Amino acid sequence: MGRTPAGETREKVFAFVRDRLLAGQPPTVREVQDAFGFRAVRTAQQHLERLVEDGRLVAGRHRARGYRLTGSTPGARTVLAPVLGRVPAGALDEAI
């Protein structure tokens, strides 16, 4: 497999980690390695370390699943809900 343009794989790694975090299942470094087919665990570690340096992730100390999104608080859950359709609305005095 050839090299990809700079940053392209890192963006995919970030999207993978973000999606797993939002689903409440933080990935391990080895799970990142497996998901992208990296030959070495170190390659996955380097991508994650760079995302931490860039301020996009926060690394927990000495924890296998210690990565979290910046600005998120421990225990906080984010739920993504699609918003579809339209709501008819008029002036507020009509609703009373």
N, C-alpha and C positions, 0 to 999 in steps of 0.2 A: 504494500500500500504506500503510495507516495505522500509527500508532505502537502498539507493544505495551506491556503493563504493565512498569513499571520492573523491571529485573533478569531478565525472562523471556528476552529474546534473549541476554543475557550468559550465562545458565545454559546455553543451547543452544550458544553459542560455546565455552564451557568443555568441555562434553560432546564436541563435535566435536574440539577440540584434544586432549583427554585420550585419546579413542579412537584418534586418529591417532598420538599419542606411544606409546601402549601397543602399537600395531601396528608400531612402529619407523619410521614415516614422518611426521616432524614437518611440519606444514603451513607454507607461507609466508603472509604477510599477504594476498597476492593470492588464494591458494587459499581463505582464510577469506572474503574478499570474494565470490568466486564461489559458494561453498557457500551463502551466505545471501542472495545477490542484492543486496548493498549497492551503491548507485550509486557511492560513493567509497571508495577505499582507506583514506582517513582514518577512516571509520566503523569499519572492521575494526581499525585501529590503536588507536582509542579503546577499543574493547571489550577488546583484549588488554592495553593499558596499565592499564586498571582492574582486570583480573584479576591483574596483577603487583602493583598497589597493595594489593589485597585479600590478597595473600600466597598466591594459589592457583597462580600460575605464576612461573617465574623466566625473565627475558629474558637471552639471551646477547648480548654486545656485538658489533655490526657483523656479524651472521650472519643470513642470510635464514631459516634454519630453526633459530634459536637458542633457541626457547622450550622449556622442560622443566617437569615437575611439581616442586613443592617437595618437598624431602626425597629426591629421586632423585639418584643419583650418575651422572656421565658414564660411559657404556658399560654401565651396569647394565641388564639386561633383566627385565621383569616379564612373566610368562606367566599368563594367566587360564585356569584349567581348571575346568570344571564338576564338582561332586562330586555323584554320584547314587547312590542305592541305600542298602542297609543292610549292615552286616557283623555276623554273629552273633559274639558274644563272651561269654565266661564268666569264671570266676575264673582267675587266672594259673596256679594249680597244675594245672588241667585241661589246659593247653596243653603242659605239659612231659611 
